[in-house]
Amino acid sequence: MRLFLDTSVLLAAAGSANGSSRALFSYAATQGWVLICSPYALNEVLRNLPKLVVSATTEWLRLRPHVTVVDDVVSLDWPVVFAASKDRPILFTALAWADVLLTLDKADFADVLGGTFYGLHVMLPYDFLQHERAAGRL
């Protein structure tokens, strides 16, 4: 399964050894998950990483090799109503490359969180892990 990790998830994983965002990295290899992000998301991580505790940078350097970087997608041939224009590259790139978009950004992704966007599931990391447990895969 291909999981696109939004900037918020990447920062949470770097900033805390506990929590669902870090658990994604722990489970990925054994579950066959491919963790994906894009240059757009990586740039946001680098801009925001200094706002976290100093150890987050060290953790990010350790986690980064476990994330596959895919090309950004900035437009679609389908009609889209998505108010958060700054997050459109995240949504569009996830749609092109992944099965699930994981985000902690409840405000900007409110319209699609917990649902689908042209078949792409959009979930909180915690909800994704709960779904996998309920399905007997974790």
N, C-alpha and C positions, 0 to 999 in steps of 0.2 A: 504494500500500500504506500502511495506517495503522499506525504504530509507536507504541505506548505506552511512554514512557520513565519508568522507575521513578526515584525520588529518587536512588538510588545512581548511576545513569547520568548524570543531570543534574549532580550534584555532581562526578563524574569529568570530565565535559566542561568544566565551569567551572574545575576545578582544574588541568587539564593540556592543553596545546596538542597533545600527542601522544596516541595511543591510539585505541581503537575507539569510545569514547563520543563524542569530538570528531569523529571521522570521519563519524559519522552525520549531524552537522550539515553537514559539508562536502559529502556526497553527496546529501543530501535533495532539493534543488531539481532536480538533473539526473536523479535516479532517479524522481522523482515520488512520493517518500515524504512523508507528512504526519506530522510529529512531534507527538505528543499527550502531555499530562499532565493532571492534575486539580488542583483547589484543595487537596485533601489532600496531594498530592505537592509542590505549590508551598510550602505551609506548612512541610513537612519540609525543603525546600531552604533556606528563609529561616532556620529554626532552626539548621541545621547549617553554613551558609555561613561564619559567623565562625570555625569550627574550621579552615578551610582558609587557605592563604596569602592575603594581602591582595589580590593581583591577581585572585583568583578572583571577587571581587565585581564587579569591572570586566568580567571575561569573562562572568559570568552576565548582567549588564545588556545585553551585546552579543548573547548567545545567546537570551535570553528572548523577543524578538519572533518568533523562528522556531519557537516551540512554540505549538500550538493548545491552549487550555484547554477541557476538556469537563466536564460536570457529574459529580460523584461519584455512584457507585452503591454503596450500603452493604448491600444484601441481594439475594438471588436467590430465585427460585421453585423452584430445583432443590436436591437434596441436596448438601451440601458438607462434605468433611472436609479442613480446612486448618488446621493447628495454629497458625500465626502470625497470631493475631487482629488484631494491629496492621497487618498487610499485606493483610487481606481487602479493604479499600476499593480498594487498588491492583489486586488481582487481579480483583475484580468490575467495576471501572470499565474496565479494559483489555478484559475480556470483552465489555462492552457497546459499546465504541467502536472497538476496534482489531482488527487481524489478527494482530499479534505483540506480546507483552509482552517488553521488553528490561530486564534487571536484572543487577546485579553482586552481588546479595544471595544468595549460594550457600547460606547457612544457612537463612534463612526460606523460600526458594522451592525447597528441596532436593527436595521431593516432586513438583514439576511441572517443574523446570528440565530442559531438553532434551527435553521432551515436550509434551503438550497438556493443556489444561483446558477441557473442553466445546468442543473445536475451536480454541481459542486457543493458538497456539504460544508457548512461554515459553523464551527463549534468552538467553545472554550476548551482548553486542554483538559480540564477536569471532567467535563462532560464527555469528551472523546474517550478518556480512560475508563470512565464509568460504563460507557456504551460497549467498549471492548471487554470489560469484565462481565457484564451482563450477557454478552454473546459467548462467553466461555473461552475467549481468546487470550485472556490475561490471568 
